[in-house]
Amino acid sequence: MKILKYITLSLIVLNIPSVSLVAYGGGVGSLLSYSTILALTLFYFFEKKTSPNWFLLIISILFFMIGGLQYVGFTTQFFMDTIKYFIYLICGYGLVKHINTAEYNFFLVIGALTIALEAVLFTSDFGRYSGFYIKPNEAGFVCITGYATTYGLKNAGAKLTGQFICTLAGLLTFSRTFIVIWLLLNVISLKISIKNIRIFGLGFLIISTLFFIDEVVGLNNPRFEQLKGIVNNEEVSSEELSEDSREDTWARFYDKIFDSPIIGNGYGSFSGKEGHGLGVHNSYLMVLGEAGILPFILFLIYIGYLLTMSIIYFNKKPNLVMQIIALSLFLMANHNFFTFYYVSFAAMWIQYQLYLCKTEDDKNELVMATENS
């Protein structure tokens, strides 16, 4: 079962079906996509059955049911997307219960390494790198999740190595979202130990590594040129730094939200599916815009619950606070919570780790109550 577990985890976390779709075409991509669902189903079938993820199930049922009322694409595609997601949701939650922090971090670091390798071996004129994750912002999410997860590792060597790789790879995506979250997480890390201030020194080392890579292969990225300008004390306009901002993208969808706030505008209307063009690049607005106010409120409650509980268990599991902050902020720049399995997998993994913390506390309270009675 361990082999099946790691194969399934690699298919999800390393985004293998999607990168195969781009590299080898629809046939191979579809085959691996269905293989992921099959592997999850087999793993779930052979493992001991436990309670499902009712919170996400209810949110997803409402999202797909209400969003489907106004769906204008191919009905077959909608049903396939829905069925696959619910199989993934049920079986994937079974998988997260068997993945510890070290295992999860290992696969995230491997994913981050694909970004660094692409930058070195396959330099592009575009100048932003994404490895197995196709798009730089999604790659940045994997890097920041891997970075946050390192704070749950006990092995100091593995922790430092993971932080270096995930930071370097994240910077190679040239994602502004990654940089903002990385800085925030490092400020939070000072609460764990003031010694974590050394990570800013590691950051300078990594930036030096970026300059070295640029000298060797050429990064060809306008944002890197802006960074060099800042380092060299050259003038960089604020318009360049804020170009193509997410706020401008969100603003294009506000009128559609107000047109139908109760039941939304239909599945795919805010995520660029079936000829809808540019997506909203915000999962919260996507849920509200496609399925209306009820799934939106429940989704906010779900994320808020994970954030609140992770704060409660900060001293015990500081990585969970960092992971949920990374996830919640990333969702403000991406609309694929129900599409990219590694994104919702991150949420379910955090949720189950919090469940373990709460269960352990309940057991300790029961033992203390028994001893005192």
Residue pairs with C-beta under 8 A, 6 or more apart in sequence:
1 43
1 46
1 47
4 39
4 42
4 43
4 46
5 43
5 95
5 98
5 99
6 103
7 39
8 36
8 39
8 40
8 43
8 95
9 95
9 99
9 103
9 104
9 107
10 16
10 107
10 110
11 17
11 32
11 35
11 36
11 39
12 36
12 92
12 95
12 341
12 342
12 345
13 104
13 107
13 108
13 111
13 142
13 342
13 345
14 107
14 110
14 111
14 114
14 132
15 111
15 132
15 133
15 134
15 138
15 340
15 342
16 32
16 36
16 132
17 29
17 32
17 33
17 35
17 36
18 29
18 132
18 133
18 134
18 340
19 132
19 133
19 134
20 28
20 29
20 32
21 28
21 29
21 30
21 32
21 33
22 29
22 134
33 84
36 88
36 341
37 84
37 87
37 88
37 91
40 87
40 88
40 91
40 92
40 94
40 95
41 87
41 91
43 91
43 94
43 95
44 90
44 91
44 94
44 95
47 94
47 98
49 94
50 94
50 97
52 90
52 93
53 89
53 90
53 93
53 348
53 351
55 302
55 305
55 351
56 89
56 93
56 302
56 344
56 347
56 348
56 351
57 86
57 89
57 90
58 298
59 295
59 298
59 299
59 302
60 85
60 86
60 89
60 338
62 291
62 294
62 295
62 298
63 287
63 290
63 291
63 295
63 299
63 338
64 82
64 85
64 267
64 291
66 263
66 264
66 291
66 292
66 294
66 295
67 264
67 266
67 267
67 268
67 290
67 291
68 78
68 82
68 266
68 267
69 263
69 266
70 263
70 264
70 265
70 266
70 267
70 269
71 78
71 266
71 267
71 268
72 266
72 268
72 274
73 267
73 268
73 273
73 274
73 275
74 274
77 274
78 267
85 338
88 341
88 344
89 344
92 341
92 344
92 345
92 348
93 348
93 352
96 345
96 348
96 349
96 351
96 352
97 352
99 349
101 149
101 152
101 153
101 319
101 353
102 153
102 155
102 158
104 149
104 349
105 146
105 149
105 150
105 152
105 153
105 158
105 162
108 142
108 143
108 145
108 146
108 149
108 162
108 166
109 146
109 161
109 162
109 165
109 166
111 131
111 132
111 133
111 139
111 142
111 146
112 131
112 142
112 143
112 146
112 165
112 166
112 169
112 170
113 131
113 165
113 169
114 131
114 132
114 133
115 129
115 130
115 131
115 133
115 139
115 143
115 169
115 170
115 172
115 173
116 129
116 131
116 165
116 168
116 169
116 172
117 131
118 129
118 130
118 131
119 129
119 172
119 213
119 217
119 219
120 213
120 216
120 217
123 217
123 218
123 219
123 220
124 220
125 220
126 220
126 221
127 174
127 219
127 220
127 221
127 222
127 223
127 224
128 136
128 172
128 173
128 174
128 175
128 221
128 223
129 136
129 139
129 169
129 172
129 173
130 136
130 138
130 139
130 173
131 139
131 169
132 139
133 139
133 141
133 142
136 173
136 174
136 175
137 173
137 175
137 177
137 178
137 333
137 334
138 334
138 336
138 340
139 169
139 170
139 173
139 175
140 170
140 173
140 175
140 177
140 178
140 330
141 177
141 178
141 326
141 327
141 330
141 334
141 343
142 342
143 166
143 167
143 169
143 170
143 173
143 178
144 166
144 170
144 178
144 181
144 182
144 185
144 326
144 330
145 323
145 326
145 327
145 346
146 162
146 165
146 166
147 162
147 163
147 166
147 167
147 170
147 182
147 185
147 322
147 326
148 185
148 319
148 322
148 323
148 325
148 326
149 162
149 319
149 323
150 158
150 159
150 162
150 163
150 166
150 319
151 159
151 189
151 192
151 318
151 319
151 322
152 317
152 318
152 319
152 320
153 159
153 162
160 202
163 199
163 202
164 202
164 205
164 206
167 182
167 202
167 203
167 206
168 206
168 209
168 210
170 178
170 179
170 182
171 178
171 179
171 206
171 207
171 210
172 210
172 213
172 219
174 221
174 223
174 224
176 223
177 329
177 330
177 332
177 333
180 329
181 325
181 326
181 329
181 330
184 325
184 329
185 322
185 325
185 326
186 196
186 199
186 200
186 203
188 318
188 321
188 322
188 325
189 196
189 199
189 318
189 322
190 196
190 197
191 314
191 318
192 318
207 227
207 231
210 219
210 224
210 227
211 228
213 219
214 224
222 240
226 236
226 240
226 241
228 234
229 235
229 236
230 236
246 281
246 282
246 332
246 333
249 278
249 280
249 281
249 282
250 280
250 281
250 282
250 285
252 278
252 280
253 270
253 280
253 285
253 289
256 265
256 269
256 270
256 289
257 285
257 288
257 289
259 265
260 292
261 288
261 292
261 293
262 292
262 293
263 291
263 292
264 288
264 289
264 290
264 291
264 292
265 289
265 290
266 290
267 273
267 290
267 291
268 274
268 276
268 290
269 276
269 289
269 290
270 276
270 279
270 280
270 285
270 286
270 289
270 290
270 335
271 279
271 280
271 286
271 290
271 335
271 336
271 339
272 278
272 279
272 335
279 286
279 335
280 286
280 289
280 335
281 333
281 334
281 335
282 331
282 332
282 333
282 334
282 335
283 299
283 331
283 332
283 334
283 335
283 336
283 337
284 296
284 299
284 300
284 331
284 332
285 335
286 335
286 337
287 295
287 296
287 299
287 337
288 295
288 296
302 347
303 324
303 327
303 328
303 331
303 347
306 324
306 327
306 328
306 347
306 350
306 351
306 354
307 321
307 324
307 325
307 328
309 354
309 357
309 358
310 317
310 320
310 321
310 323
310 324
310 350
310 354
311 321
313 320
313 354
313 357
313 358
314 320
314 321
316 357
317 353
317 354
317 357
320 350
320 353
320 354
323 346
323 349
323 350
324 350
327 343
327 346
327 347
327 350
330 343
331 337
331 343
334 340
334 343
336 343
337 343
337 344
337 347
338 344
